[in-house]
Amino acid sequence: MRFVKFFLLFVALAFVAPMAAAAGWWATVDRPGSWRSANWSATGLLPAPAENTDAAIYVLSARTGGFKGAFSVHSWIVVKDSGASHYERYEKVGWGSPIRQDAYAADAAWYSNRPWIVAKLNGQSAEAALSQVRKAIATYPFNHRGDYRIWPGPNSNSFIAHVLREAPALDAVLPPNAVGRDYLASGDWFSVDPDGRDLHVSLAGLIGLSAGLRSGLEFHLLGQTAGFDIRRPALKIPAVGRVGVDL
């Protein structure tokens, strides 16, 4: 009985309270009423490809649309080969071809919400990691029509989380409010990253945990994440995001 009380208190403080606060804040934010009225144009966040001939990899996230934007972000990955004159953008969506390429500008706003950079590599490091990234994109198992599920996954964040796990050179994890990030692409309940730095336990993205040098310690519940990062000190707060040292 004492454990049950402790668990309920933990859930209330670590998950319910920040999600309620995020919902209250989001209700005050001016946002478009539909995707038709939203801004999907480039934001200028990324440098123009012509300004830097080096290879580059960027992972970006932005708050999603509607009321679900209070609790979750949408994530995508952008790559550029050395000497290339343009970026390639890859993401998973719930309509049309599930894995879409270049549907929007590389750094476009998502439902009028400005993105931020979650992870990046440039130069020789990016060039060395590009083959891992491209292989992870090409071999993602949930890449057919009908494979998208907004909650608990597999969704846009499940796809990018898979790429990050399969390309450990990026050395990053998605924000804690990237709902679907802990839905394992392997379909199993247990997974270890290829470089052995992180382990993941997940019951279909509904409940689980991640631990290791990259993730720190995370507790997952119904698509949200609470925890902390030791290597780059930060709190991981459900619905709110990562609060601490930038990645």
MIDOSE-1310 file (N, C-alpha, C; in nm, 2 decimals, decimal comma, always signed):
residues 247
mrfv	+0,08/-0,12/+0,00/+0,00/+0,00/+0,00/+0,09/+0,13/+0,00; +0,20/+0,12/+0,08/+0,29/+0,24/+0,08/+0,35/+0,26/-0,06; +0,38/+0,16/-0,13/+0,44/+0,17/-0,26/+0,34/+0,23/-0,36; +0,22/+0,19/-0,35/+0,11/+0,24/-0,43/+0,10/+0,39/-0,41
kffl	+0,10/+0,43/-0,28/+0,08/+0,58/-0,25/+0,20/+0,66/-0,30; +0,32/+0,60/-0,29/+0,44/+0,67/-0,34/+0,43/+0,68/-0,49; +0,39/+0,57/-0,56/+0,38/+0,58/-0,70/+0,28/+0,68/-0,75; +0,17/+0,69/-0,69/+0,06/+0,79/-0,72/+0,11/+0,93/-0,70
lfva	+0,18/+0,95/-0,59/+0,24/+1,08/-0,56/+0,34/+1,12/-0,66; +0,43/+1,02/-0,70/+0,53/+1,05/-0,81/+0,46/+1,09/-0,94; +0,36/+1,01/-0,98/+0,29/+1,04/-1,10/+0,23/+1,18/-1,10; +0,17/+1,21/-0,98/+0,10/+1,34/-0,97/+0,20/+1,46/-0,98
lafv	+0,31/+1,45/-0,91/+0,41/+1,55/-0,91/+0,49/+1,56/-1,04; +0,54/+1,44/-1,09/+0,63/+1,44/-1,20/+0,56/+1,45/-1,33; +0,44/+1,40/-1,34/+0,37/+1,40/-1,47/+0,24/+1,49/-1,48; +0,15/+1,47/-1,39/+0,02/+1,54/-1,39/+0,04/+1,69/-1,38
apma	+0,12/+1,73/-1,28/+0,13/+1,88/-1,25/+0,19/+1,95/-1,36; +0,31/+1,91/-1,42/+0,36/+1,98/-1,53/+0,28/+1,98/-1,66; +0,20/+1,87/-1,68/+0,11/+1,86/-1,79/+0,00/+1,96/-1,78; -0,05/+1,97/-1,66/-0,16/+2,07/-1,63/-0,11/+2,21/-1,65
aaag	+0,01/+2,24/-1,60/+0,06/+2,37/-1,62/+0,08/+2,40/-1,77; +0,13/+2,31/-1,84/+0,16/+2,33/-1,99/+0,03/+2,35/-2,06; -0,08/+2,28/-2,02/-0,21/+2,30/-2,08/-0,26/+2,44/-2,05; -0,24/+2,49/-1,93/-0,29/+2,62/-1,90/-0,21/+2,73/-1,98
wwat	-0,08/+2,71/-1,99/+0,00/+2,80/-2,07/-0,04/+2,80/-2,22; -0,06/+2,68/-2,27/-0,09/+2,67/-2,42/-0,23/+2,73/-2,45; -0,32/+2,73/-2,35/-0,45/+2,79/-2,38/-0,44/+2,94/-2,40; -0,33/+3,00/-2,35/-0,32/+3,14/-2,37/-0,24/+3,18/-2,49
vdrp	-0,18/+3,08/-2,56/-0,10/+3,11/-2,68/-0,18/+3,13/-2,80; -0,15/+3,24/-2,88/-0,22/+3,26/-3,00/-0,17/+3,17/-3,11; -0,26/+3,09/-3,17/-0,21/+2,99/-3,26/-0,32/+2,97/-3,37; -0,28/+2,92/-3,49/-0,37/+2,91/-3,60/-0,48/+2,81/-3,57
gswr	-0,60/+2,83/-3,63/-0,71/+2,74/-3,61/-0,71/+2,61/-3,68; -0,63/+2,61/-3,79/-0,62/+2,49/-3,87/-0,49/+2,49/-3,95; -0,46/+2,38/-4,01/-0,33/+2,37/-4,09/-0,33/+2,46/-4,21; -0,45/+2,50/-4,26/-0,46/+2,58/-4,38/-0,42/+2,73/-4,34
sanw	-0,44/+2,77/-4,22/-0,41/+2,91/-4,18/-0,27/+2,92/-4,11; -0,20/+2,80/-4,10/-0,08/+2,80/-4,03/+0,04/+2,84/-4,12; +0,15/+2,89/-4,06/+0,27/+2,92/-4,13/+0,36/+2,80/-4,15; +0,40/+2,77/-4,27/+0,48/+2,65/-4,29/+0,61/+2,70/-4,37
satg	+0,65/+2,82/-4,36/+0,76/+2,87/-4,44/+0,89/+2,86/-4,36; +1,00/+2,88/-4,43/+1,13/+2,87/-4,38/+1,15/+2,98/-4,27; +1,23/+2,94/-4,16/+1,25/+3,03/-4,05/+1,39/+3,10/-4,05; +1,48/+3,05/-4,14/+1,62/+3,10/-4,14/+1,70/+3,04/-4,02
llpa	+1,65/+2,94/-3,96/+1,73/+2,88/-3,85/+1,86/+2,82/-3,89; +1,85/+2,75/-4,01/+1,97/+2,68/-4,06/+2,05/+2,77/-4,16; +2,18/+2,76/-4,16/+2,26/+2,84/-4,26/+2,22/+2,79/-4,40; +2,23/+2,88/-4,50/+2,21/+2,85/-4,63/+2,32/+2,75/-4,68
paen	+2,28/+2,64/-4,75/+2,37/+2,54/-4,79/+2,50/+2,59/-4,86; +2,48/+2,70/-4,94/+2,59/+2,76/-5,01/+2,69/+2,82/-4,92; +2,65/+2,86/-4,80/+2,74/+2,92/-4,70/+2,84/+2,82/-4,64; +2,81/+2,70/-4,65/+2,90/+2,59/-4,58/+2,89/+2,47/-4,67
tdaa	+3,01/+2,44/-4,73/+3,01/+2,32/-4,82/+3,03/+2,19/-4,75; +3,05/+2,20/-4,62/+3,07/+2,07/-4,54/+2,94/+1,99/-4,53; +2,96/+1,86/-4,51/+2,85/+1,78/-4,48/+2,78/+1,82/-4,35; +2,65/+1,80/-4,33/+2,58/+1,85/-4,21/+2,46/+1,76/-4,18
iyvl	+2,43/+1,74/-4,05/+2,31/+1,67/-4,01/+2,25/+1,75/-3,90; +2,12/+1,77/-3,91/+2,05/+1,85/-3,80/+1,92/+1,77/-3,76; +1,89/+1,76/-3,64/+1,77/+1,71/-3,59/+1,69/+1,83/-3,53; +1,57/+1,85/-3,57/+1,49/+1,96/-3,53/+1,36/+1,92/-3,47
sart	+1,30/+2,00/-3,38/+1,17/+1,98/-3,32/+1,10/+2,11/-3,31; +0,97/+2,10/-3,32/+0,88/+2,22/-3,30/+0,75/+2,17/-3,24; +0,69/+2,26/-3,16/+0,56/+2,23/-3,11/+0,46/+2,19/-3,22; +0,38/+2,10/-3,20/+0,28/+2,06/-3,30/+0,15/+2,14/-3,29
ggfk	+0,06/+2,11/-3,38/-0,06/+2,20/-3,39/-0,17/+2,15/-3,30; -0,28/+2,24/-3,29/-0,39/+2,21/-3,21/-0,36/+2,20/-3,06; -0,46/+2,15/-2,98/-0,43/+2,14/-2,84/-0,32/+2,04/-2,80; -0,30/+1,95/-2,89/-0,19/+1,85/-2,86/-0,05/+1,92/-2,85
gafs	-0,04/+2,04/-2,91/+0,08/+2,11/-2,90/+0,12/+2,15/-2,76; +0,03/+2,14/-2,66/+0,06/+2,17/-2,52/+0,14/+2,06/-2,47; +0,14/+1,94/-2,53/+0,20/+1,82/-2,47/+0,31/+1,76/-2,55; +0,32/+1,80/-2,68/+0,41/+1,73/-2,77/+0,47/+1,81/-2,88
vhsw	+0,58/+1,76/-2,93/+0,65/+1,83/-3,04/+0,65/+1,73/-3,16; +0,68/+1,79/-3,28/+0,70/+1,71/-3,40/+0,85/+1,72/-3,43; +0,91/+1,61/-3,47/+1,05/+1,61/-3,50/+1,08/+1,56/-3,64; +1,20/+1,61/-3,69/+1,24/+1,57/-3,82/+1,39/+1,58/-3,83
ivvk	+1,45/+1,52/-3,94/+1,60/+1,52/-3,96/+1,63/+1,58/-4,09; +1,74/+1,66/-4,09/+1,79/+1,72/-4,21/+1,93/+1,68/-4,24; +1,96/+1,65/-4,36/+2,10/+1,60/-4,39/+2,15/+1,68/-4,52; +2,28/+1,69/-4,53/+2,34/+1,75/-4,65/+2,48/+1,69/-4,67
dsga	+2,50/+1,64/-4,79/+2,63/+1,58/-4,83/+2,73/+1,69/-4,85; +2,85/+1,66/-4,84/+2,96/+1,76/-4,86/+2,95/+1,81/-5,00; +2,95/+1,94/-5,02/+2,94/+2,01/-5,15/+2,80/+2,02/-5,20; +2,70/+1,96/-5,14/+2,56/+1,96/-5,19/+2,51/+2,11/-5,18
shye	+2,42/+2,14/-5,27/+2,36/+2,27/-5,28/+2,23/+2,29/-5,21; +2,18/+2,18/-5,15/+2,05/+2,18/-5,08/+2,05/+2,08/-4,97; +1,96/+2,10/-4,88/+1,93/+2,01/-4,77/+1,83/+1,90/-4,81; +1,83/+1,79/-4,74/+1,73/+1,69/-4,76/+1,66/+1,68/-4,62
ryek	+1,53/+1,68/-4,62/+1,45/+1,68/-4,50/+1,37/+1,55/-4,50; +1,37/+1,47/-4,39/+1,30/+1,35/-4,37/+1,22/+1,35/-4,25; +1,09/+1,31/-4,25/+1,00/+1,30/-4,14/+0,89/+1,20/-4,16; +0,83/+1,16/-4,06/+0,71/+1,07/-4,07/+0,58/+1,15/-4,04
vgwg	+0,48/+1,13/-4,12/+0,36/+1,20/-4,11/+0,24/+1,10/-4,12; +0,12/+1,14/-4,09/+0,01/+1,05/-4,08/-0,07/+1,05/-4,21; -0,03/+1,12/-4,32/-0,10/+1,12/-4,44/-0,01/+1,09/-4,56; -0,06/+1,04/-4,67/+0,03/+1,01/-4,78/+0,13/+0,91/-4,75
spir	+0,25/+0,92/-4,82/+0,36/+0,83/-4,79/+0,41/+0,86/-4,65; +0,42/+0,76/-4,57/+0,46/+0,78/-4,43/+0,59/+0,85/-4,41; +0,69/+0,81/-4,48/+0,82/+0,88/-4,47/+0,83/+0,98/-4,58; +0,83/+1,11/-4,55/+0,82/+1,21/-4,65/+0,96/+1,28/-4,66
qday	+1,00/+1,31/-4,79/+1,12/+1,38/-4,81/+1,09/+1,52/-4,87; +1,15/+1,62/-4,81/+1,15/+1,76/-4,87/+1,00/+1,81/-4,89; +0,91/+1,77/-4,80/+0,78/+1,82/-4,81/+0,77/+1,97/-4,77; +0,86/+2,01/-4,69/+0,87/+2,15/-4,64/+1,02/+2,19/-4,65
aada	+1,04/+2,32/-4,63/+1,18/+2,37/-4,62/+1,24/+2,31/-4,50; +1,38/+2,30/-4,51/+1,45/+2,22/-4,40/+1,42/+2,27/-4,26; +1,41/+2,40/-4,25/+1,39/+2,46/-4,12/+1,25/+2,53/-4,11; +1,16/+2,48/-4,18/+1,02/+2,55/-4,18/+0,96/+2,54/-4,04
awys	+0,87/+2,64/-4,02/+0,79/+2,64/-3,90/+0,69/+2,52/-3,91; +0,65/+2,47/-3,80/+0,55/+2,36/-3,80/+0,42/+2,41/-3,73; +0,32/+2,42/-3,81/+0,19/+2,47/-3,75/+0,22/+2,61/-3,69; +0,30/+2,69/-3,76/+0,34/+2,83/-3,71/+0,44/+2,83/-3,60
nrpw	+0,48/+2,72/-3,55/+0,57/+2,71/-3,43/+0,71/+2,70/-3,48; +0,80/+2,79/-3,43/+0,94/+2,79/-3,47/+1,01/+2,67/-3,42; +1,09/+2,60/-3,50/+1,17/+2,49/-3,45/+1,29/+2,53/-3,38; +1,35/+2,43/-3,31/+1,49/+2,45/-3,26/+1,57/+2,33/-3,29
ivak	+1,70/+2,34/-3,28/+1,79/+2,23/-3,31/+1,81/+2,15/-3,19; +1,78/+2,02/-3,20/+1,80/+1,92/-3,10/+1,94/+1,86/-3,10; +1,99/+1,84/-3,22/+2,12/+1,78/-3,23/+2,18/+1,82/-3,37; +2,31/+1,83/-3,38/+2,37/+1,87/-3,51/+2,52/+1,81/-3,51
lngq	+2,56/+1,78/-3,64/+2,69/+1,74/-3,67/+2,73/+1,81/-3,80; +2,86/+1,85/-3,80/+2,91/+1,92/-3,92/+3,05/+1,86/-3,96; +3,08/+1,88/-4,09/+3,22/+1,85/-4,13/+3,24/+1,70/-4,14; +3,36/+1,65/-4,10/+3,39/+1,51/-4,11/+3,31/+1,42/-4,02
saea	+3,27/+1,47/-3,91/+3,19/+1,39/-3,82/+3,05/+1,36/-3,88; +2,99/+1,46/-3,95/+2,87/+1,44/-4,02/+2,88/+1,35/-4,13; +2,99/+1,37/-4,21/+3,02/+1,28/-4,33/+3,03/+1,14/-4,29; +3,09/+1,11/-4,17/+3,11/+0,98/-4,13/+2,98/+0,92/-4,08
alsq	+2,89/+1,00/-4,03/+2,76/+0,95/-3,97/+2,65/+0,94/-4,08; +2,67/+1,00/-4,19/+2,56/+1,00/-4,29/+2,52/+0,86/-4,33; +2,61/+0,77/-4,35/+2,57/+0,64/-4,39/+2,48/+0,57/-4,29; +2,51/+0,59/-4,16/+2,43/+0,53/-4,05/+2,29/+0,60/-4,06
vrka	+2,28/+0,73/-4,08/+2,16/+0,80/-4,08/+2,07/+0,75/-4,20; +2,13/+0,74/-4,31/+2,06/+0,70/-4,43/+2,01/+0,56/-4,42; +2,09/+0,47/-4,36/+2,05/+0,33/-4,35/+1,93/+0,32/-4,25; +1,94/+0,40/-4,14/+1,83/+0,40/-4,04/+1,70/+0,45/-4,10
iaty	+1,71/+0,55/-4,19/+1,59/+0,60/-4,25/+1,53/+0,50/-4,35; +1,62/+0,43/-4,43/+1,58/+0,34/-4,53/+1,52/+0,21/-4,47; +1,57/+0,17/-4,35/+1,53/+0,04/-4,29/+1,43/+0,06/-4,18; +1,37/+0,18/-4,16/+1,27/+0,19/-4,05/+1,15/+0,10/-4,08
pfnh	+1,12/+0,02/-3,99/+1,02/-0,09/-4,02/+0,88/-0,03/-4,04; +0,84/+0,08/-3,97/+0,71/+0,13/-3,98/+0,70/+0,24/-4,09; +0,73/+0,20/-4,22/+0,74/+0,30/-4,33/+0,64/+0,28/-4,44; +0,53/+0,21/-4,40/+0,42/+0,19/-4,50/+0,29/+0,26/-4,46
rgdy	+0,21/+0,28/-4,56/+0,08/+0,34/-4,54/+0,00/+0,26/-4,43; -0,05/+0,34/-4,33/-0,13/+0,27/-4,23/-0,04/+0,25/-4,10; +0,09/+0,27/-4,11/+0,18/+0,24/-4,00/+0,18/+0,36/-3,90; +0,13/+0,47/-3,93/+0,13/+0,59/-3,84/+0,02/+0,58/-3,74
riwp	+0,05/+0,60/-3,62/-0,05/+0,61/-3,51/+0,00/+0,73/-3,42; -0,09/+0,83/-3,40/-0,05/+0,95/-3,33/-0,01/+0,92/-3,19; -0,08/+0,82/-3,12/-0,04/+0,79/-2,99/-0,08/+0,64/-2,96; +0,01/+0,57/-2,89/+0,14/+0,61/-2,84/+0,26/+0,60/-2,94
gpns	+0,23/+0,56/-3,06/+0,33/+0,55/-3,17/+0,29/+0,42/-3,25; +0,36/+0,40/-3,36/+0,47/+0,47/-3,41/+0,43/+0,60/-3,48; +0,49/+0,71/-3,45/+0,46/+0,84/-3,51/+0,59/+0,91/-3,55; +0,58/+1,04/-3,57/+0,69/+1,12/-3,62/+0,81/+1,11/-3,53
nsfi	+0,78/+1,11/-3,40/+0,89/+1,11/-3,30/+0,95/+0,97/-3,28; +0,87/+0,87/-3,30/+0,92/+0,73/-3,30/+1,02/+0,71/-3,41; +0,99/+0,77/-3,53/+1,08/+0,76/-3,64/+1,22/+0,82/-3,61; +1,22/+0,94/-3,57/+1,34/+1,01/-3,54/+1,42/+0,95/-3,42
ahvl	+1,35/+0,91/-3,32/+1,41/+0,84/-3,21/+1,49/+0,71/-3,26; +1,42/+0,64/-3,35/+1,49/+0,52/-3,41/+1,62/+0,56/-3,48; +1,61/+0,67/-3,56/+1,73/+0,72/-3,63/+1,84/+0,75/-3,53; +1,81/+0,82/-3,43/+1,91/+0,86/-3,33/+1,97/+0,74/-3,26
reap	+1,89/+0,64/-3,23/+1,94/+0,52/-3,17/+2,03/+0,44/-3,26; +2,00/+0,44/-3,39/+2,08/+0,36/-3,49/+2,20/+0,44/-3,54; +2,20/+0,57/-3,51/+2,32/+0,66/-3,55/+2,37/+0,72/-3,43; +2,44/+0,65/-3,34/+2,48/+0,70/-3,21/+2,58/+0,81/-3,22
alda	+2,64/+0,83/-3,34/+2,74/+0,95/-3,35/+2,67/+1,08/-3,33; +2,54/+1,09/-3,35/+2,46/+1,21/-3,32/+2,46/+1,24/-3,17; +2,47/+1,14/-3,09/+2,49/+1,15/-2,95/+2,38/+1,23/-2,88; +2,25/+1,20/-2,91/+2,14/+1,28/-2,86/+2,02/+1,20/-2,85
vlpp	+1,92/+1,25/-2,77/+1,79/+1,19/-2,76/+1,69/+1,31/-2,78; +1,57/+1,27/-2,82/+1,47/+1,37/-2,84/+1,42/+1,43/-2,71; +1,36/+1,55/-2,72/+1,30/+1,62/-2,60/+1,20/+1,53/-2,53; +1,19/+1,54/-2,39/+1,10/+1,46/-2,32/+0,95/+1,47/-2,36
navg	+0,92/+1,58/-2,43/+0,78/+1,60/-2,47/+0,76/+1,56/-2,62; +0,85/+1,48/-2,67/+0,84/+1,42/-2,80/+0,76/+1,29/-2,79; +0,63/+1,30/-2,78/+0,55/+1,18/-2,76/+0,57/+1,08/-2,87; +0,59/+0,95/-2,83/+0,62/+0,85/-2,92/+0,77/+0,81/-2,93
rdyl	+0,85/+0,89/-2,87/+1,00/+0,87/-2,88/+1,04/+0,73/-2,82; +0,97/+0,68/-2,72/+1,00/+0,56/-2,66/+0,93/+0,44/-2,71; +0,86/+0,45/-2,83/+0,80/+0,34/-2,89/+0,91/+0,27/-2,97; +0,95/+0,15/-2,93/+1,07/+0,09/-2,99/+1,04/+0,03/-3,13
asgd	+1,12/+0,07/-3,22/+1,10/+0,02/-3,36/+1,12/-0,13/-3,38; +1,20/-0,19/-3,28/+1,22/-0,33/-3,29/+1,10/-0,41/-3,27; +1,00/-0,35/-3,20/+0,88/-0,42/-3,17/+0,89/-0,50/-3,04; +1,01/-0,50/-2,98/+1,04/-0,57/-2,86/+1,01/-0,48/-2,74
wfsv	+1,02/-0,53/-2,62/+1,00/-0,45/-2,50/+1,14/-0,40/-2,44; +1,25/-0,46/-2,50/+1,38/-0,42/-2,45/+1,48/-0,40/-2,56; +1,56/-0,29/-2,55/+1,65/-0,26/-2,66/+1,78/-0,20/-2,60; +1,89/-0,22/-2,66/+2,02/-0,16/-2,62/+2,07/-0,09/-2,75
dpdg	+2,12/+0,04/-2,73/+2,17/+0,11/-2,85/+2,30/+0,04/-2,90; +2,32/+0,05/-3,03/+2,43/-0,02/-3,10/+2,57/+0,01/-3,03; +2,59/+0,12/-2,97/+2,72/+0,15/-2,90/+2,71/+0,11/-2,75; +2,60/+0,05/-2,71/+2,59/+0,01/-2,57/+2,58/+0,12/-2,47
rdlh	+2,56/+0,24/-2,50/+2,55/+0,35/-2,41/+2,42/+0,37/-2,34; +2,31/+0,32/-2,40/+2,18/+0,33/-2,35/+2,10/+0,20/-2,36; +2,01/+0,18/-2,26/+1,92/+0,07/-2,27/+1,78/+0,12/-2,25; +1,68/+0,06/-2,31/+1,55/+0,10/-2,31/+1,45/-0,01/-2,28
vsla	+1,36/+0,01/-2,20/+1,25/-0,09/-2,17/+1,12/-0,01/-2,19; +1,03/-0,07/-2,28/+0,91/-0,01/-2,31/+0,80/-0,11/-2,34; +0,68/-0,08/-2,28/+0,57/-0,16/-2,31/+0,48/-0,09/-2,41; +0,51/-0,11/-2,54/+0,44/-0,04/-2,65/+0,43/+0,11/-2,64
glig	+0,53/+0,17/-2,58/+0,54/+0,31/-2,57/+0,45/+0,37/-2,46; +0,38/+0,28/-2,38/+0,29/+0,32/-2,28/+0,36/+0,34/-2,14; +0,45/+0,26/-2,11/+0,52/+0,27/-1,98/+0,66/+0,20/-2,00; +0,76/+0,26/-1,93/+0,89/+0,21/-1,95/+1,00/+0,30/-1,89
lsag	+1,12/+0,28/-1,92/+1,23/+0,36/-1,88/+1,35/+0,35/-1,97; +1,44/+0,45/-1,97/+1,56/+0,45/-2,04/+1,67/+0,49/-1,94; +1,79/+0,43/-1,96/+1,90/+0,47/-1,87/+2,03/+0,45/-1,95; +2,13/+0,54/-1,92/+2,26/+0,53/-1,98/+2,32/+0,66/-1,99
lrsg	+2,44/+0,67/-2,05/+2,52/+0,79/-2,06/+2,45/+0,89/-2,15; +2,37/+0,85/-2,24/+2,31/+0,94/-2,34/+2,17/+0,99/-2,28; +2,09/+0,90/-2,23/+1,96/+0,93/-2,18/+1,96/+0,98/-2,04; +2,06/+0,95/-1,96/+2,05/+0,98/-1,82/+1,96/+0,87/-1,76
lefh	+1,86/+0,92/-1,68/+1,76/+0,83/-1,62/+1,62/+0,89/-1,66; +1,54/+0,81/-1,73/+1,41/+0,86/-1,77/+1,30/+0,76/-1,73; +1,19/+0,81/-1,69/+1,07/+0,73/-1,67/+0,97/+0,77/-1,77; +0,91/+0,67/-1,84/+0,81/+0,70/-1,94/+0,67/+0,65/-1,90
llgq	+0,58/+0,74/-1,92/+0,44/+0,71/-1,89/+0,34/+0,77/-1,99; +0,27/+0,68/-2,06/+0,17/+0,73/-2,16/+0,23/+0,83/-2,26; +0,35/+0,81/-2,30/+0,41/+0,89/-2,40/+0,49/+1,01/-2,35; +0,48/+1,04/-2,22/+0,56/+1,15/-2,17/+0,68/+1,10/-2,09
tagf	+0,78/+1,18/-2,07/+0,90/+1,14/-2,01/+0,94/+1,24/-1,89; +0,97/+1,18/-1,78/+1,03/+1,25/-1,67/+1,16/+1,19/-1,63; +1,26/+1,28/-1,60/+1,39/+1,23/-1,56/+1,49/+1,34/-1,55; +1,62/+1,29/-1,56/+1,73/+1,39/-1,55/+1,84/+1,34/-1,63
dirr	+1,92/+1,44/-1,68/+2,04/+1,41/-1,76/+2,16/+1,45/-1,67; +2,25/+1,36/-1,65/+2,37/+1,38/-1,56/+2,49/+1,44/-1,64; +2,51/+1,39/-1,76/+2,63/+1,43/-1,84/+2,61/+1,58/-1,89; +2,49/+1,61/-1,93/+2,46/+1,75/-1,96/+2,35/+1,79/-1,87
palk	+2,38/+1,84/-1,75/+2,28/+1,85/-1,64/+2,15/+1,92/-1,68; +2,04/+1,85/-1,66/+1,91/+1,90/-1,70/+1,80/+1,82/-1,64; +1,69/+1,88/-1,62/+1,57/+1,81/-1,58/+1,49/+1,78/-1,71; +1,42/+1,67/-1,72/+1,34/+1,63/-1,83/+1,19/+1,63/-1,77
ipav	+1,12/+1,73/-1,82/+0,99/+1,76/-1,76/+0,88/+1,73/-1,86; +0,78/+1,64/-1,83/+0,67/+1,61/-1,92/+0,60/+1,74/-1,97; +0,57/+1,74/-2,10/+0,49/+1,85/-2,17/+0,57/+1,98/-2,17; +0,66/+2,00/-2,08/+0,74/+2,12/-2,08/+0,87/+2,11/-2,17
grvg	+0,94/+2,01/-2,15/+1,07/+1,99/-2,23/+1,19/+1,97/-2,14; +1,30/+2,00/-2,20/+1,43/+1,98/-2,13/+1,47/+2,11/-2,07; +1,50/+2,12/-1,94/+1,54/+2,24/-1,87/+1,68/+2,23/-1,82; +1,78/+2,29/-1,87/+1,91/+2,28/-1,83/+2,01/+2,31/-1,93
vdl	+2,13/+2,25/-1,93/+2,23/+2,27/-2,03/+2,19/+2,23/-2,17; +2,21/+2,31/-2,27/+2,17/+2,27/-2,41/+2,25/+2,15/-2,45; +2,19/+2,08/-2,55/+2,26/+1,96/-2,60/+2,37/+1,99/-2,69
